């Protein structure tokens, strides 16, 4: 299913984008009480591969996301 090791995650869902008739997989991992890491995996016909990584800072007043390098 994954090319390499499967990720350690807290939750997952499926995105609207479809590749090779399969929806993107979106995973989250908590970094702290206010920070989470989101990774979007895109199916290439054989494996899910990392398609983008985002760090979300959920401050009490606002929520902000920034694109970060994928591990």
N, C-alpha and C positions, 0 to 999 in steps of 0.2 A: 504494500500500500504506500509506504514512504520509501524514498530513496535514501538509505542510511537508517539511523536510529529514529524511532518515533519520538515526538516532542513530549515533554512533561507539561501538562496544561491543567487549568482549573475549570475551563468550560469550552464548549465549541458550538458552532452553528454553521449554517450554509448560506453563502452569499447569493446574490442575484445573477452574477456573471456565470456563464456556462462555457466550459472547454471540453471538447470531445464528448458532448452530451452528458457531462457531469458538472454539477455546481461546484464553485469554489468552496473550500473549507476554511472557516475563520476560527482561530483558536485564541484563547486568552490565558495569560498567566499573571498572577498577582506578584508584583515586585515589592509592594508595601501596602499599607492601608489606603493610600491615596494614588498609587501608581500601578498601572497594568501594562503588559506588553501584549499587543495583538499581532498575529502573523496570519497572512492570507496565503493559503496554499492553492495552487492552480494545477489541475490534472492535465498531464501531457499525453494521455493515451495509455500510459503504463503505470506511472507513479504520480503522487502529489508532490510538487516541488514548490519551494518557497517563492512567492510572487511579490511580497512586500511586507515590511515590518514597521510597526508603529508603536510609539510609547504614549500612553494617555495619562495625563495628570488630572485627577478628579478633585480639585480644590472645592471647598464648600461653596464658594461663590461662582465658580465657573469650571468648565471641563475643556481641556485643550489637548490636541493630538499633534504629534510631530513624527515625520518619517525618520526612521533610524536604520542603521546597517543591520542586516540579518546575520544571526550567528552562523 
